[in-house]
Amino acid sequence: MTSSSSGHIAEHSLLLDSDIFIILGGCGLLGTTLTDLGFQETCAYRLQALPYMLKKGKLKNTYPKTLLNRVDRWTRRIAAITDAPVSDVDRRMIDATDGIGENSIQPGEAMLLALVMENPSYYLATGDKRALKALASTPALRDIRDAVAGRVICLETVVSTLILKHGHQSMAEAFEPMVGNHGTLSRIFSSPGRALQVAGSCRCSLAKTLGEGFLYST
């Protein structure tokens, strides 16, 4: 692998899905999160399509322009992924979960999971619980689920880590722009002083659904 400036992924890398990138970038916490989780900015990567998503109506109608501008600035600092999965693992995930309802795996998330499966030094930070539940609950994808287990970092883990390091009050203020538009964040920060406890409870609930050892533990 070559350096991140070429778009190819370096060793011990963190792939970020668009959900978590928008949350952390929009709240001004992306750099802090990378540091707190032990990743260098030059070893973090995003989906290529994200800058174009920011210009679409759905996001423009959901979030204020100032927040989206913050995210856009981060897309210029974090390299886009140009590597593609070597195998057809991403297509397997899409096909196996197609038609099972809202808990399906979309192409972007499938590509990220496939890259993590194929490369033991890669980690995934994701806010897409539907994709994770689809992967964990589909018997035909058990090999993929087991291969990425322990290297999937969910939003609840990120929030817990940030609160532990920086305190409830500062994180409540930082996440405030997103709380009204995000169910998990709204639940975590709805009870003053109990955010860490609620975040931990949410993570435990998700971990129980996904199975032992699936989520990354700090």
matplotlib code that plots the C-alpha trace (Angstrom):
import matplotlib.pyplot as plt

x = [0.0, 1.1, 0.6, -2.9, -2.1, -2.5, -5.9, -4.6, -5.1, -2.3, -1.8, -3.8, -6.4, -9.8, -12.6, -15.5, -18.9, -20.8, -23.2, -20.5, -18.4, -21.2, -22.0, -18.4, -17.3, -20.4, -19.9, -16.2, -15.2, -13.6, -10.0, -10.6, -12.2, -9.3, -6.8, -8.8, -9.2, -5.5, -5.6, -3.6, -5.6, -3.5, -4.7, -8.4, -10.5, -14.0, -16.3, -15.7, -19.4, -19.6, -18.8, -21.6, -24.0, -23.6, -25.0, -28.1, -31.6, -32.0, -29.0, -29.4, -33.0, -31.9, -28.9, -27.9, -25.5, -22.8, -22.8, -22.6, -19.8, -17.8, -18.3, -17.2, -14.0, -13.2, -13.8, -10.8, -8.6, -9.6, -8.6, -11.3, -11.1, -9.9, -9.2, -11.9, -12.5, -10.5, -13.3, -17.1, -17.7, -19.5, -21.9, -22.6, -23.7, -25.9, -27.6, -28.0, -29.8, -31.8, -35.5, -35.3, -36.8, -35.1, -32.2, -30.3, -26.7, -26.3, -23.4, -21.3, -21.4, -20.9, -17.7, -16.4, -17.2, -15.6, -12.4, -12.3, -12.8, -10.0, -7.5, -6.9, -5.4, -8.4, -11.2, -14.6, -16.4, -20.0, -23.4, -25.3, -26.9, -29.2, -26.3, -24.7, -27.9, -28.4, -24.8, -25.1, -28.5, -28.0, -26.6, -25.1, -22.9, -21.6, -18.0, -17.9, -19.4, -16.8, -13.9, -14.7, -15.7, -13.8, -12.9, -16.3, -16.6, -20.2, -21.4, -22.1, -18.5, -17.3, -19.6, -18.6, -14.9, -15.4, -17.4, -14.8, -12.0, -13.6, -16.6, -20.4, -20.9, -18.4, -19.7, -23.3, -22.5, -20.4, -23.1, -26.0, -26.3, -27.0, -29.2, -32.5, -31.9, -30.5, -32.4, -29.4, -27.7, -31.0, -31.5, -27.9, -28.0, -31.6, -30.6, -28.2, -25.3, -26.3, -25.0, -22.2, -24.5, -27.1, -24.4, -23.1, -26.6, -27.3, -24.0, -24.8, -28.2, -26.6, -23.8, -26.4, -28.2, -25.0, -23.5, -20.5, -17.3, -18.6, -18.2, -14.8, -14.0, -11.7]
y = [0.0, 3.5, 6.7, 8.3, 11.2, 8.7, 7.6, 4.1, 2.8, 2.6, 0.1, 0.3, 2.4, 3.7, 3.7, 6.0, 5.6, 8.7, 8.7, 8.9, 11.3, 13.8, 13.6, 14.0, 16.4, 18.6, 18.7, 19.6, 16.3, 14.3, 15.2, 14.7, 11.3, 10.1, 11.1, 9.5, 6.2, 6.1, 6.8, 9.3, 11.7, 10.5, 6.9, 7.8, 7.4, 8.2, 7.2, 9.0, 10.0, 12.0, 15.5, 15.0, 13.8, 17.1, 19.0, 16.9, 18.0, 15.5, 16.6, 20.3, 20.1, 18.3, 20.2, 23.9, 25.2, 26.0, 22.4, 21.0, 23.4, 22.0, 18.5, 19.6, 21.1, 17.7, 15.9, 17.9, 16.8, 13.1, 11.1, 9.3, 5.5, 4.4, 0.8, -1.7, -5.1, -7.9, -10.4, -10.3, -10.0, -6.7, -8.1, -11.1, -8.8, -6.7, -9.8, -11.7, -8.8, -7.5, -7.6, -8.3, -4.9, -1.8, -3.8, -4.3, -3.5, -0.7, -0.6, 1.9, 0.1, -3.3, -2.0, -0.7, -4.0, -6.0, -4.0, -4.5, -8.3, -8.5, -6.5, -7.4, -4.0, -2.0, -0.8, 0.6, 3.5, 3.4, 4.9, 2.4, 0.1, -1.4, -2.7, -4.2, -5.9, -7.3, -8.6, -10.2, -11.8, -13.3, -16.9, -16.8, -13.9, -15.5, -15.8, -12.0, -11.2, -13.3, -11.8, -8.2, -8.9, -6.7, -4.1, -2.3, 0.9, 2.1, 5.6, 4.7, 3.6, 6.9, 9.0, 7.0, 7.5, 11.2, 11.7, 9.8, 11.9, 15.3, 15.3, 15.3, 19.0, 19.7, 16.8, 17.7, 21.2, 19.8, 17.3, 19.8, 20.7, 17.0, 16.0, 17.2, 15.2, 11.9, 9.5, 7.9, 11.2, 12.6, 9.6, 9.8, 13.5, 13.8, 13.2, 15.7, 14.0, 10.5, 10.6, 8.2, 5.7, 6.0, 5.6, 2.5, 1.1, 1.8, 0.1, -3.0, -3.3, -3.1, -5.5, -8.1, -7.9, -8.2, -11.0, -11.4, -9.8, -8.1, -4.5, -2.9, -2.4, 0.4]
z = [0.0, -0.7, 1.2, 1.7, -0.7, -3.6, -2.3, -1.5, 2.0, 4.5, 7.2, 10.5, 8.8, 9.8, 7.1, 7.9, 6.5, 5.4, 8.4, 11.0, 8.9, 8.7, 12.4, 13.6, 10.9, 11.3, 15.1, 14.8, 16.4, 13.6, 14.4, 18.1, 17.5, 15.4, 18.0, 20.9, 19.0, 18.2, 14.4, 12.4, 10.2, 7.2, 7.9, 7.8, 4.7, 3.4, 0.6, -2.7, -3.1, 0.1, -1.3, -3.9, -1.2, 0.7, -2.3, -2.5, -1.3, 1.5, 3.5, 2.5, 3.9, 7.1, 8.3, 8.4, 5.7, 8.3, 9.5, 6.0, 5.2, 8.1, 6.8, 3.3, 4.7, 6.3, 3.0, 1.6, 4.5, 4.6, 1.6, -0.5, -0.9, -4.3, -3.5, -4.3, -2.8, -4.5, -4.2, -4.7, -1.0, -1.3, -4.0, -1.8, 1.1, -1.2, -2.8, 0.5, 2.2, -0.7, -0.1, 3.7, 4.6, 6.0, 7.4, 4.1, 3.2, 0.6, -1.8, 0.1, 3.4, 1.6, 0.0, 3.4, 5.1, 2.3, 2.5, 6.3, 5.8, 3.3, 5.3, 8.9, 9.7, 8.7, 11.0, 10.2, 12.0, 11.1, 12.1, 9.9, 12.4, 9.8, 7.8, 10.9, 11.9, 8.4, 8.4, 11.8, 11.2, 7.8, 8.1, 4.5, 5.6, 8.8, 7.4, 6.7, 10.1, 11.9, 9.8, 10.7, 14.3, 16.8, 14.2, 13.8, 15.8, 16.3, 17.1, 20.7, 21.2, 19.7, 21.9, 25.1, 24.3, 23.8, 27.0, 29.0, 27.7, 27.5, 29.8, 29.4, 29.2, 26.5, 24.4, 24.9, 23.5, 20.6, 19.5, 20.0, 16.3, 15.5, 18.5, 17.0, 13.8, 15.2, 17.3, 19.1, 19.9, 21.1, 23.5, 24.8, 25.6, 26.7, 30.4, 31.8, 33.6, 32.4, 28.8, 29.4, 31.1, 28.3, 25.6, 27.3, 27.6, 23.9, 23.0, 25.1, 23.5, 20.0, 21.0, 22.2, 18.8, 16.8, 18.9, 21.2, 20.1, 17.0, 18.1, 18.8, 22.4, 23.6]

ax = plt.figure().add_subplot(projection="3d")
ax.plot(x, y, z, "-o")
ax.set_aspect("equal")
plt.show()
